[in-house]
Amino acid sequence: MSRFFTSYATMLQFKTYICNIVANMSLRFSYLLAFIFIASAPANGQSIQGMVIDEETKKGIPFAKIYFVDLDEGVLADSTGLWTFEKSVRQKEQHVVVSAPGYKTLHADFLADSQIELKFSLSPLHHELDEVIINNGGYLHRESITNIESHKLQNLNKIPSTNLGESIAKIPGVYQTNIGQGISKPVIRGLSGSSVVTYVNTLRIENQQWGNDHGLPITSLGIGQVEVIKGPASLLFGADALGGVVYFIDEPYAPKNSLTGFAETRFEHNSLGTSNSGGIRFSKEKFRMNIYGGYDNFADYATPDQGQVFNSRFNQTSAKLSMGYRDKNWLLNVRYNFFYGHVGLPGHSHDSIPDPSSFYTQEQNRRRAIPAQKTMNHLLSAEHKIFFKKQEVHTTIGHTRNGLKEHEEKVFFPDIIMDLNNTLLNVKWKIKAQEHWHYFIGTQGMYQMNRNGIDAAEILVPDSETIDAGIYGLARYAKNKWRVLIGGRFDTRMISISESDFSRRFDGYNFSAGTVRTSEKSTTRLNISSGYRAPNVTELLADGVHHGSFRYERGNTALASEVAVQIDLSQAFHLDDFELLINPFYNRIQNYIYLQEAGEIVDGYPVYNWTQTQFAQLYGLDFGIHYHPHGAHWLHLQTSISTVFAEDADQRALPRIPQSRIQNRVIVNIKKGKKFKVNDLTIDYTYLFKQDRIGILEMASPAYHMLNVGFNFKLDHKQAFLFAIGARNVLNTRFIDHLSGLRYLDISGPGINGYISIRYEFKRQTK
C-alpha cells in the first residue's frame, strides 16, 4: 500500500510539473498571439471574383472549380467561366487550385487585396497523367520535400476492397497484416504496429496498435484522400512515427450554397458480404456540414479449396459528422467519428497439434461466435485556424476513446477488457517572414490513460498512464525550381504504472533535412530524417495471453528507445505520355524492438518475447512506371515494384518482413454511350515473390499471384447512378501472405470473390 501511495504522489508531482510548464507556455503563447494580432493590423476582408479561360482560345471554361486550400472551400465558375467568391477574405497570401475536365490543373498563390480580380488560364491536355494533388500541409505533392504518397481513395478503389487496410496496401511500399478479412492494419516498408502513426484529418489515433489483431479503427466512410509518409516522420507527427505515417483526409465540404449526397450498397459473393453507406454534404455562406453513416456485415469467407473459414465473419457500424464555420479571418472544424466492430477470430485451437478440419465449416453463416473481438471507438476533434497577412496559427484539440473486449470461451463475459483514453493538443504557428522563407513552430502533447475492466478475467498489461510532450521548429525555403527544408524536434515520454512504483522517462531528439528540385519534366528529391520511438507499456510489461493473436506475450522492462535515421532518394520523370519513378531508401535503426518466438508453450499458447537488437537496417526500392500511349488516349498502363530487406548487425534476417511484389494495372477508358455509359475497365495483376529471408523459428512463404477485374458504368439522368461489377482473385488462387496472422495454420485467403455495387448521387443548389 505504501508503494502505491508513493507512486501516486510521484505521479501527482509529475502532473503538477507538466501542468505548470503547459500553463506558462500557454500564457506566453497567448501574449504572443495578441502581439501578432495587433501587429498584423488586418485589412477589411474582400470578396474575390475572376474568370477561368482556355489558354489557347482565350474563351471562358464552363464550370471550372476554384479551390482555396487554406480555407478548405471552393467555388464553381458559371457557364461562361466567371466566378465570384462572395465571402470576405482577409488580406493574406492565398493558395488556390484551379481545375476543369480536359485541362491541366493550375496552382497559384496570390495576395488578396481591395482590388482583386483574377484571371486564370488553363492549358488543354488530352490526358492527365501526373495528377496534381495538394497534401495536408497545403503544398503540391510533387513539391513536397518529405516522401509522401498521395492518392484519392476512389482511384485506389477502382476495384473495391473489403476493408480500408486492403485499399491502402495497393500503394507502393505499403502492405498489410491481417487476420481474415475483418482485421487489417498498415505496414510501411517492413514496419508496423506502434512504429506507424495514423491520423484522421489532424487527429492522431491510438487504439492499442501494438497488437497485430488490432486493426484500423475506421472505415473508408467519408474518406476522400490518403497520404502515406514512408520512413521516419517524427518531426511533424510526433514520437512513434519511426516507420511512417498514414494520414486520412475527409471528403471536402460541398461548394457554397449547395446540397450533395449519395447512397451506396455493395455485395460480395464469396463471404455474402454487404456494405451499405450514405451521406449528405451541405454548405451555406459560412456554415458547412457533412453527415455519413455505414454498416457492413460479412459471413465466413470461402477459400479456394477447403470450404469456409469458420468464424472469419465480422460486422461493423460507422458514423461521421463534420461541421465547419468560417468568418473573415478564422475557421473552425469540429469532427466526430464513431466505429463499432464485432470481429470473429478464425484459426483458434489450443491443441499442440491442431486438427486442420476444425478451422473450416461447410455451413456458411454470419451469426456471432467465439472467440471474438469487440471494438468501440469515439474520435472527437476541434480544429481552429486563424489567418493573418503572413501568418497562420493552427490549433487542434481532440479526444479518442478505444474500448476493446476479447472473448475467449464465454459469449457474455470477456477475458480481456481494456479502455484507452487519449487527450491530445497540437499547436502550429506558420510564418512567412520573407519572400522565399516559411517558418513553422509547434508543440504537441498527449495524455493517455489505459485501464483494465473490473470484470476482466485476465490482465495482459497493467493499468498505466502515459504523458507525451514535444516541441519542434523548421524552416522551408522555396525559390524557382528548388525547395529546401530543415528542422529539429525534442520529445519526452513518461510512463507510470498505477499500482506499482514502476515509472520510466524517455527523451528523444530528431532532425530532418531535405531538398527537392522540380521542373516540368522531372523531380529530384533527397531527404535525411531521424525518428525516435519509446517502448510502450505492452512491450515493457506484458505478461499474459493475447487472445486476439493466439499467443502468450512477455514484456521486457530493459528495453531502450528506438532511434532511426533514413536516407530517402527519389528521381521522377514526367513526360507527356510516360512517367517513371525510382525511389531507393536506407533506414538504420538502433535498439530495434520486435516480437521473437521463444519456442515454448504456456497454457496451450506459443510464447513470444518482446526483445531488442542493438542494430537493424531496412533497405529497398520502390519503382513505378505509368504509360499512356499518345495514339491510344483510352489506355493507361501502370507498373510498380516494391521490395524491402531487413537484417541485424550479423546480417541475420529480421522476422515479419513483407514479400517483394510487382503490381500491374491496366485501365481502359471506354466512355461509350449517352445516357448509359461504360466508363472504364480495370485489370489488376499482382505477383508476390517467395519470402525465404526469415527470422529465427519463422516459416518461409511461397510466391503467389492475384488477378482482379472490374467494370464501372454510369447512368446519367436527372441524377447520377454509378454501377460497378467485377471479381477479385479471378483465377481462384490459393494464397497465404507472409504477414497473415493465419499462415502458421496454413489457412488461405479468400478465393474468387465477385462483387456488384450501386451508387446514387444527387446535388442541387440552395438559397
Buried (B, 14 or more C-beta within 10 A) or exposed (E): EEEEEEBBEEBEEBBEEBEEEBEEBEEEBEEEBEEBBEEBEBBEBBEBBBBBBBBEEEEBBBBBBBBBBBBBBBBBBEEBBBBEBEBBBBBBBBBBBBBBEEBBBBBEEBEBEEEBEBEBBBEEEEBBBBEBBBBBBEBBBBBBBBBBBBBBBEEBBBBBBBBBBBBBBBBBBBBBBBBBBBBBBBBBBBBBBBBBBBBBBBBBBBBBBBBBBBBBBBBBBBBEBBBBBBBBBBBBBBBBBBBBBBBBBBBBBBBBBBBBBBBBBBBBEBBBBBBBBBBBBBBBEBEBBBBBBBBBBBBBBBBBEBBBBBBBBBBBBBBBBBBBBBEBBBBBBBBBBBBBBBBBBBBBBEEEEBEEEEBBBEEBEBEBBBBBBBBBBBBBBBBBBBBBBBBBBBBBBBBBBBBBBBBBEEEEEBBBBBBBBBBBBBBBBBBBEEEBBBBBBBBBBBBBBBBBBEEBBBBBBBBBBBBBBBBBBBBBBBEEBEBBBBBBBBBBBBBBBBEBEBBBEBEBEBBBBBBBBBEEEBBBBBBBBBBBBBBBBBBBBBEBBBBBBBBBBBBBEEBEBBBBBBBBBBBBEBBEBBBBBBBBBBBBBBBBBBBBBBEEEEEEBBBBBBBBBEEBBBBBBBBBBBBBEEEEEBBBBBBBBBBBBBBBEEEEBBBBBBBBBBBBBBBBBBEEEEEEBBBBBBBBBBBBBEBEBBBEEBBEBBBBBBBBBBBBBBBEEEEBBBBBBBBBBBBBBBBBBBBBBBBBBBBBBBBBBBBBBBBBBEBEEEE
